[in-house]
Amino acid sequence: MELRHLEAFLAVAEELHFGRAADRLHVAQSPLSQTVRALERELGTELFTRTTRSVQLTDAGTALLEPVRMVNAQLDVIRSVARSARTGELGSVRIGFGGASGYQALSRLARSIADTHPGIDLLLRPQMYSGEVIDGLADGTLDMGIVGLPAPPHLASVTVSDETLILAVPAGHRLAGAREVDPGELVDDRFVFYPAEHGSIVRAATLAMCADADFLPTIAHEAPDPYSLLAMVGAGVGVAVVVASTRLLTMDGVHYLPLAGPARTLRIGMAWDPANPSPALHGAVDVLRHSFGDNRSSVPLPPSLPTPP
């Protein structure tokens, strides 16, 4: 069996017309029919029911269609990797990320890179907070990462999400059935926080919210990642302020509630150092801008210009 046999089968199976399939493959119809017949002989079964007016897949042909499509998709990846190698679009990009919005943005970026730049390998560093990502970009251990915006002025960034803060409470909490919660109602509650030393923007926003409501929160426990934090909330350890996309993480015993008052939002971005010379990074940045919209990007100002407040 040769690849041309599979290509011929796939074209006829999708077109259900030998003439159109031949045009698609840029071959004459007679050689195409012979190629399909050769494949049928090798497999020992007919793949198409042919009449003077129509072509239809047999049960065997229908069963073969998806496996052949999978093989063809893999061949497309191989061809694309070869093109990338020829043009230098190969390499790795180290990405630090964390939080539900970080996972969402990374999933979208990874799909786009796999489609357009399969020669770029993404080395993922999960469960990293904004402050840790900024440090990693500064010391060269990361190429890109999810941060709270605005990013430091020497970094470029693209906005990947605008997140609203919401409240996560245990299922048995007194406010679990409320339509919304005023932050002042939480003065006597115990909180689950992200650690202070990692530069969590959600932690900073939670402390600011509590300060606006004139109280200092009681921290019952600190959790290293969203899954651990929600597990503690579900276990009744305390309440937690989280970003709205956290609702995508299902956890038994956790209720999500809107916060009353003006919406408290965090702008989340993917940041990188434009001085980083990595060709793979700049290829990934091109995909990032295309995926999330170049109109939402920012670049560092030249040293001669003041940074806006």
Beta strands, then each sheet from edge to edge (+ up, - down):
strand 1: 48-50
strand 2: 55-57
strand 3: 91-96
strand 4: 120-125
strand 5: 144-148
strand 6: 156-170
strand 7: 190-193
strand 8: 218-222
strand 9: 240-243
strand 10: 254-258
strand 11: 265-272
strand 12: 297-298
sheet 1: 1+ 2-
sheet 2: 4+ 3+ 5+ 11- 6+ 9-
sheet 3: 4+ 3+ 5+ 11- 6+ 10-
sheet 4: 4+ 3+ 5+ 11- 6+ 12-
sheet 5: 7+ 8+
end
